Amino acid sequence: MKMISLLLLAFLFSSSAHRYSATPTSSASGPIRISLETGNASGAYLTTDHRGYPVLSWVQQVGSDAHLLYYAVSADGGRTFATPKVVPTSKGIYPHDENLSKVIYKKNGDLLAVFGVNNPNPDNRYAGMLYYTQSFNAGKTWTTPKQLSPAKSYSIDERYFDVTLLTDGEIGVVWLDSRKESHGHHHEGSSLFFSRTEGRKGFTEEKRIAESTCQCCRTKLYQDQAGQLHVTYRAIINDSIRDMVHTASLDNGKSFSKPSRISPDNWIIKGCPHTGPTMTGNKVGTHFAWYTLGNGEGIFYCHSLKDGTFSPRENISASASAKHPQITTTKDGSLAIVWDERASEGTTFRVGLQTRTPEGKSIQQAFITPEAASSTHPVIMATAPTGLLVAYTQKNGDRKEVYYERRD
């Protein structure tokens, strides 16, 4: 009975009227709320559907203690969005801006949603678990959720995942996992696992591709134009250094290269900063942004070089409060990076935006949200032909809402 009431409540929320400002007054549309009028909302995530249309998803509170995954599609490059739809089988979802819930489309229009739930247990009271659900009829109905790991012996903690569409039309996923026993000993941190779908069967096989990963920083999975699959994450090196590393696969995830550090920050920390790396690519190479307090502080940028090494890092923001970067490649190969950073008054956060040439040279930088509005955890995506779509969580009194804006 409780399940029926929850789904009815979600339907009523998804059917409620939304007022969207459809016509930008300048090159920037200004912030537009997409989340529902009641309940907290957070965890904005951007992707595209099988037609290339922008899709914005987020976690929405429905009722006093329940949350569901919502998503909306834009047919005009991110200027306006259709009425949001709910993923009813995401019941139990736990809102977490670093462990972003995600919706992804296959080329045939099939949808797959991955989301996290709490999984406290005697070994780890903070543990979480990842589930996925699929829709084969444009979101009208969804399958019963399955645990992400297809193994017969499940882990007790799966979190901080990322997904991408592979060149063969399947979906790849990486995540951090508590199963960390290898070669007869236990290593520090979590393990990194990879899996891929098999048609409509979902995820059927998995493999461990790395060990000693920072337990609470998100991962990034990206496939470049040449079909090479890239993964970046925060590794634990020599039991104390937590720096960003990169590994790649030339065979759609069957094997991966030995991880290599993108920058020797040598950040020694006995804890997890809860801010993972971001990555994109263009014809020049692979581009990265990340947060560290090793030999400097704030958010940094670098890119891959033809000899397999990486360029010296460049500081994007020297503030220790600048975290949660996200990077994208525009249609002409240029780069755009967003992040959140504490405002000068010290009680709110604002979103920064930096653009770079295809070669990685900085062009311009500015804050796009006001200091008075506390805005965090931005995401960004390029839209045709020259647009940038940005979404983020913003506080409105004691309530959190999800906003988006399109910039040319």
C-alpha positions in Angstrom: 0.0 0.0 0.0 2.9 2.3 0.8 4.5 1.6 -2.6 1.2 2.5 -4.4 0.9 5.7 -2.4 4.4 6.7 -3.2 4.0 6.1 -7.0 0.7 8.0 -7.0 2.4 10.9 -5.2 5.3 10.8 -7.8 2.8 10.9 -10.6 1.0 13.9 -9.2 4.2 15.8 -8.8 5.4 14.9 -12.3 2.0 16.1 -13.7 2.1 19.4 -11.9 2.4 22.7 -13.8 5.8 24.1 -14.5 6.6 27.6 -15.6 9.6 27.8 -17.9 11.0 31.0 -19.4 11.3 29.8 -23.0 12.9 32.8 -24.7 16.4 33.9 -23.6 16.7 37.7 -23.3 20.4 37.7 -24.3 23.2 35.2 -25.1 22.6 33.8 -21.6 19.1 32.6 -20.7 19.5 33.1 -17.0 18.7 30.5 -14.4 15.5 28.5 -14.8 14.2 26.1 -12.1 13.4 22.6 -13.4 12.8 20.7 -10.2 9.4 20.4 -8.7 7.8 23.2 -6.7 7.8 21.3 -3.4 10.5 19.1 -1.8 14.2 19.2 -2.0 16.0 18.5 -5.2 19.7 17.9 -6.0 22.1 15.9 -8.1 21.8 17.5 -11.5 23.2 15.3 -14.3 23.4 16.0 -18.1 23.4 13.6 -21.0 21.8 13.3 -24.5 19.1 10.9 -25.8 19.4 8.7 -28.9 18.5 11.8 -31.1 21.2 14.0 -29.5 18.7 16.0 -27.5 19.9 17.2 -24.1 18.5 15.3 -21.1 18.7 16.7 -17.5 18.1 14.4 -14.6 18.0 15.0 -10.8 16.9 13.4 -7.5 13.6 14.9 -6.2 12.1 14.6 -2.8 8.5 13.3 -2.9 6.9 13.2 0.5 8.6 13.6 3.8 11.3 10.9 3.5 11.1 9.5 -0.1 13.2 10.4 -3.2 12.8 9.5 -6.8 14.9 10.1 -10.0 13.4 12.5 -12.5 14.5 13.5 -16.0 13.4 15.9 -18.7 14.3 16.2 -22.4 15.0 19.4 -24.4 14.2 19.6 -28.1 15.7 23.0 -28.6 19.3 22.6 -27.4 18.6 23.2 -23.7 16.6 26.4 -23.9 13.4 24.7 -22.7 12.6 21.2 -21.3 9.5 19.1 -21.6 7.5 18.1 -18.5 9.7 16.0 -16.3 9.2 12.2 -16.1 9.8 10.0 -13.1 11.7 6.7 -12.8 9.2 5.0 -10.4 11.5 2.0 -9.8 14.1 4.3 -8.2 12.3 4.1 -4.9 14.8 4.2 -2.0 17.3 6.4 -3.9 19.7 8.3 -1.7 20.5 11.8 -2.9 24.3 12.3 -3.2 25.9 15.0 -5.4 29.2 13.2 -5.7 27.6 9.8 -6.3 25.3 11.2 -9.0 22.4 9.1 -10.2 22.3 8.9 -14.0 20.1 8.3 -16.9 21.7 7.1 -20.2 20.2 6.2 -23.6 21.2 3.5 -26.1 21.2 4.3 -29.8 17.9 2.4 -30.2 16.2 4.6 -27.6 16.3 2.1 -24.7 16.9 3.9 -21.3 19.0 2.7 -18.4 19.1 4.5 -15.0 21.7 3.8 -12.3 21.2 5.1 -8.7 22.6 4.6 -5.2 20.8 3.6 -2.0 22.0 3.4 1.6 23.3 0.0 2.6 24.5 0.2 6.3 25.9 -3.0 7.7 28.1 -4.1 10.6 31.3 -3.7 8.6 30.5 -0.2 7.3 27.5 1.8 8.5 28.1 4.4 5.7 28.1 1.8 2.9 25.9 2.2 -0.2 24.7 0.0 -3.0 24.1 0.7 -6.7 21.1 -0.5 -8.6 20.0 -0.1 -12.2 16.6 -0.2 -14.0 15.8 -0.2 -17.7 13.0 1.0 -20.0 12.3 -0.4 -23.4 9.3 1.8 -24.3 10.5 5.4 -23.9 10.1 5.5 -20.1 6.5 4.3 -20.0 7.5 1.3 -17.8 10.7 0.3 -16.1 12.1 -3.1 -15.1 12.6 -4.3 -11.5 15.9 -2.8 -10.2 18.9 -5.1 -10.1 22.1 -4.7 -8.2 24.8 -3.3 -10.4 27.3 -6.0 -9.8 26.4 -9.1 -11.8 28.5 -11.4 -9.6 27.0 -14.2 -7.6 28.9 -13.0 -4.5 27.8 -9.4 -4.0 29.8 -6.7 -2.3 28.6 -4.7 0.7 29.5 -1.3 -0.7 29.2 0.0 -4.3 29.3 3.7 -5.0 30.8 6.6 -7.0 30.1 5.3 -10.5 30.1 6.6 -14.0 28.5 5.4 -17.3 29.1 5.9 -21.0 27.8 4.7 -24.3 30.3 2.4 -26.0 31.1 2.3 -29.7 29.3 -1.0 -30.2 26.1 0.4 -28.8 26.3 -1.1 -25.3 26.7 0.8 -22.0 29.8 0.7 -20.0 30.0 1.4 -16.3 32.8 1.8 -13.6 32.3 1.9 -9.9 34.1 1.7 -6.6 33.6 -1.5 -4.7 34.4 -2.9 -1.3 35.7 -6.2 -2.6 39.4 -5.5 -2.2 41.1 -8.8 -1.4 43.7 -9.5 -4.1 46.7 -11.7 -4.3 46.3 -12.9 -0.7 46.3 -9.5 1.0 44.0 -6.5 1.7 44.9 -3.2 0.1 44.0 0.3 1.3 40.9 1.8 -0.1 38.4 0.4 -2.6 38.6 -1.5 -5.9 37.6 -0.2 -9.3 35.3 -2.5 -11.3 34.1 -2.3 -14.9 31.0 -3.9 -16.5 29.1 -3.6 -19.8 25.6 -4.4 -20.8 24.6 -7.3 -23.0 21.6 -6.2 -25.1 18.6 -6.0 -22.9 20.0 -8.5 -20.3 21.7 -5.6 -18.5 25.1 -6.0 -16.9 26.1 -9.7 -17.2 29.9 -9.7 -16.4 32.3 -7.6 -14.5 36.1 -7.3 -13.9 38.3 -5.5 -11.4 40.5 -3.1 -13.3 42.3 -1.3 -10.4 42.9 -1.4 -6.7 43.7 1.1 -3.9 41.2 3.8 -5.0 40.1 6.6 -2.8 36.8 5.4 -1.3 34.6 8.5 -1.7 35.6 10.3 -4.8 33.6 9.9 -8.0 35.1 8.2 -11.1 35.0 9.3 -14.7 34.4 7.0 -17.8 34.9 8.5 -21.3 35.1 7.1 -24.8 37.0 9.3 -27.3 36.3 9.7 -31.1 38.8 7.0 -32.0 36.9 4.5 -29.7 39.5 4.4 -26.9 37.9 4.0 -23.5 39.4 6.2 -20.7 39.0 6.0 -16.9 40.3 8.4 -14.4 39.9 8.3 -10.6 41.7 9.2 -7.4 44.1 6.5 -6.4 45.9 5.8 -3.1 49.6 5.6 -3.8 52.0 4.2 -1.2 49.1 4.0 1.3 49.1 7.8 1.9 49.2 9.8 -1.4 45.8 10.5 -3.1 46.4 11.7 -6.6 44.6 11.3 -9.9 45.4 8.5 -12.3 44.4 7.5 -15.8 43.9 4.2 -17.5 42.6 3.3 -20.9 41.2 0.4 -23.0 41.6 -0.2 -26.7 39.1 -3.1 -26.8 35.9 -1.8 -25.3 36.8 -2.7 -21.8 38.3 -6.2 -22.2 41.7 -5.0 -20.9 43.0 -1.8 -19.5 46.5 -0.2 -19.4 48.5 0.2 -16.3 47.3 3.3 -14.4 49.5 6.4 -14.6 49.4 9.7 -12.6 48.2 12.7 -14.6 50.0 15.0 -12.2 52.5 14.3 -9.3 50.7 16.3 -6.7 51.8 14.1 -3.9 48.8 15.0 -1.7 49.2 13.1 1.5 45.9 12.9 3.3 44.3 10.3 5.6 40.8 10.8 4.4 38.6 11.3 1.4 37.9 14.8 0.0 34.6 13.8 -1.7 35.6 15.5 -5.0 36.6 13.4 -7.9 38.2 14.1 -11.3 36.5 15.1 -14.6 37.6 14.3 -18.2 36.8 15.0 -21.8 38.6 14.8 -25.2 39.0 16.3 -28.6 41.4 15.9 -31.6 44.2 17.3 -29.5 43.9 14.6 -26.8 42.4 13.9 -23.4 41.7 16.8 -21.0 41.4 16.7 -17.2 40.4 18.8 -14.2 40.6 17.9 -10.5 40.9 19.2 -7.0 43.9 18.7 -4.8 45.8 20.3 -1.8 49.1 18.7 -2.9 51.8 21.3 -3.6 49.2 24.0 -4.1 45.5 24.1 -3.6 42.3 24.3 -5.6 41.3 23.0 -9.0 43.9 22.2 -11.7 43.9 21.4 -15.4 46.2 19.3 -17.7 45.9 17.4 -20.9 47.5 14.3 -22.5 50.6 14.6 -24.7 51.4 12.5 -27.8 54.2 10.7 -26.0 51.8 9.3 -23.5 52.7 11.8 -20.7 50.7 14.7 -19.5 51.2 18.5 -19.6 52.2 20.4 -16.5 49.2 21.2 -14.4 47.7 24.7 -14.5 45.7 26.3 -11.6 42.1 27.1 -12.4 41.2 28.4 -8.9 43.7 28.7 -6.1 40.9 28.6 -3.5 40.9 25.5 -1.2 37.1 25.7 -1.3 37.0 25.3 -5.1 35.7 21.8 -5.7 33.6 19.5 -7.9 34.9 20.4 -11.4 33.2 19.2 -14.5 34.6 19.6 -18.1 33.1 19.3 -21.6 34.1 19.7 -25.2 32.2 22.1 -27.4 31.2 21.4 -31.0 34.3 23.2 -32.3 36.7 21.3 -29.9 37.0 24.1 -27.4 36.8 23.3 -23.7 34.6 24.5 -20.9 35.0 23.8 -17.1 32.6 24.5 -14.3 33.1 24.2 -10.5 31.7 25.5 -7.2 33.6 27.8 -4.8 32.9 29.6 -1.6 31.9 33.2 -2.2 33.9 36.0 -0.7 31.3 36.5 2.1 32.1 33.0 3.2 28.6 31.6 3.8 27.5 30.8 0.3 28.9 29.1 -2.8 28.9 30.2 -6.5 29.6 28.5 -9.8 32.7 29.4 -11.9 33.0 28.9 -15.6 36.2 28.8 -17.6 36.7 28.3 -21.3 39.8 27.1 -23.1 41.0 26.6 -26.7 41.1 23.1 -28.2 44.8 23.1 -27.3 44.0 23.8 -23.6 44.9 27.5 -23.4 42.8 29.6 -21.1 40.5 32.1 -22.8 38.2 33.6 -20.1 36.9 32.9 -16.7 34.0 34.2 -14.6 31.4 33.3 -11.9 28.0 32.7 -13.4 25.9 32.6 -10.3 25.6 35.5 -7.7 27.2 35.4 -4.3 23.8 35.8 -2.6 22.5 32.5 -4.1 24.4 29.4 -2.8 24.9 27.3 -5.9 26.9 24.0 -5.9 27.7 20.8 -7.8 27.4 22.2 -11.3 27.4 20.0 -14.4 28.0 21.1 -18.0 27.4 19.9 -21.6 27.8 21.4 -25.0 24.7 21.9 -27.2 24.5 22.6 -30.9 25.7 24.7 -32.5 27.6 26.9 -30.0 25.7 26.6 -26.7 26.7 25.5 -23.3 24.1 24.0 -20.9 24.9 24.3 -17.2 22.8 22.9 -14.3 23.4 23.0 -10.6 21.8 22.8 -7.1 20.8 26.1 -5.5 19.4 26.9 -2.1 16.1 28.7 -1.8 15.7 29.4 1.9 15.9 26.0 3.6 15.1 24.1 0.4 17.4 22.9 -2.4 16.3 23.3 -6.0 17.8 22.4 -9.4 18.4 25.1 -12.0 19.7 25.2 -15.5 20.8 27.9 -17.9 22.0 27.9 -21.5 24.9 30.1 -22.6 26.1 30.9 -26.1 
